[in-house]
Amino acid sequence: MRKYRKQEHIENYLKTSFHGDPLFKDVFIQHYSLPGFAFNEIDTHVDFMGHSLDFPLMINAITGGTEFAEEINRDLARLAKDFSIPMAVGSQTIALEDEDAVESFTIVRETIGKDGLVFANLNGLLGPEEAKKAVKMIDADALQIHLNPAQELIMEEGDRDFRPVRENIRAIVASLDVPVIVKEVGFGMSSQVIQEIYDLGVRYVDVAGFGGTNFFEVENLRYPEEDYSELFSWGNPTCLCLLLAKDLGLKDLKIIGSGGIRGAEDLFKALVLGSDLGAISGELLNYLIHGGYAYAHQFLDQLQYKFKILMMLTGSKTIEDIKKVPYGLKGDLRSLYDTF
């Protein structure tokens, strides 16, 4: 059942038509006409979890568990290796239950190699023993724990009891010898949730805001006799999540900005708003499925080049300089941010 569902998720994502707004359009950045350096002096390297990355982007959790998913993960891992960026696998729960599904996850480490940054992934309803197995399975450098109550609640076979999640997170942080990242799946994190996660010992969060993959629609396509379309607009927009996370002032908290990043300008704005790293999943999957590996590679290559153009046009020679770029807020983002 779980393996079939994983296949459905990929197929249904490609069928989705609802486009949420992460509100990147409401972030205004002034053009700067007097950069004092050459284009080839721009440095996009960033340190993350003790690794030096060539670019401040990661390939976020997408899939695993089927032969089709294995092919996708192999290509995504090749991209991560080519661009020297991290990659997270999809939920490994299926591989803990079905040995035949393991190879669709281990292919990532095999492809990236021992020096690449790879993240394991599990649901927050699983505990330390499962977490250790997931990390060991792919020799992971960190574990993502995903929070997905919204998705679970419209799945007929989904979970309905989330009481163990907080204690599981606390126990996993205490028992693992690798960092723990807590992430949403596309509905965003409030400042209250981020603070609670921090208090449990977590120092890496992925806000995964509204505006990217919409799991209400993805799951609804599995049950065409139901109509959940009135919920498709539910969630905290990515830009609002980032602003609220930054306002908490938790100096040792690392923020991953994801949810609707579709190009260089979105990624740049995510860093301006406080992300230490941006993350992409659905948009890259589209390029990979519809055009193959070379097409996806070209997309990332162009994204990287356009990102450097934006660095030049804001006087940002390094990634740290981006975090000092002034910005203005307008429209819905301004109104929402003023509310909180």
NORPEFEN-V977086 format. One record per backbone hydrogen bond with DSSP energy under -0.5 kcal/mol. CO is the residue of the C=O (numbers start at 1). NH is the residue of the N-H. Records with the same first field share a line. If there is no record, write none. Layout:
# NORPEFEN-V977086
CO->NH + NH
This chain:
# NORPEFEN-V977086
1->5
2->6
3->7
4->8
5->9
6->10
7->11
8->12
9->13
10->14
11->15
12->15 + 16
13->16
18->20
20->22
22->239
23->26
24->27
26->28 + 330
28->328
31->33
38->41
39->42
42->44
43->319
46->53
48->51
51->48 + 53
53->46
55->57
56->278
58->60 + 280
59->88
63->90
66->70
67->71
68->72
69->73
70->74
71->75
72->76
73->77
74->78
75->79
76->80
77->81
78->82
79->83
80->84 + 85
81->84
84->54 + 55
86->59
87->119
92->95 + 96
93->96 + 97
94->98
98->101
99->102
101->104
102->105 + 106
103->107
105->108 + 109
106->110
107->111
108->112
109->113
113->116
116->118
117->87
118->141 + 142
119->89
120->144
121->92
122->146
123->126
127->131
128->132
129->133
130->134
131->135
132->136
133->137
134->138
135->138 + 139 + 140
136->139
141->179
142->120
143->181
144->122 + 146
145->183
146->124 + 148
147->185
148->152
149->153
150->154
151->154
152->155
154->156
155->158
160->162
162->165
164->168
165->169
166->170
167->171
168->172
169->173
170->174
171->175
172->176
179->143
180->203 + 204
181->145 + 183
182->206
183->147
187->236
190->194
191->195
192->196
193->197
194->198
195->199
196->200
197->200 + 202
198->201
203->254
204->182
205->207 + 256
206->184
208->186 + 188
209->212
210->238
213->215
214->218
215->219
216->220
217->221
219->222 + 223
220->223
223->226
228->231
229->232
231->234
235->237
236->210
237->241
238->242
239->243
240->244
241->245
242->246
243->247
244->248
245->248
246->249
249->251
250->253
252->254
254->205
255->257 + 276 + 277
256->207 + 258
257->279
258->209
260->262
263->267
264->268
265->269
266->270
267->271
268->272
269->273
270->275
271->274
277->257
278->58
280->60
281->285
282->286
283->287
284->288
285->289
286->290
287->291
288->292
291->295
292->296
293->297
294->298
295->299
296->300
297->301
298->302
299->303
300->304
301->305
302->306
303->307
304->308
305->309
306->310
307->311
308->312
309->313
311->314 + 316
312->315
313->32
315->317
317->43
318->322
319->322 + 323
321->324
322->325
328->28
330->333 + 334
331->335
332->336
333->337
334->338
335->339
336->340
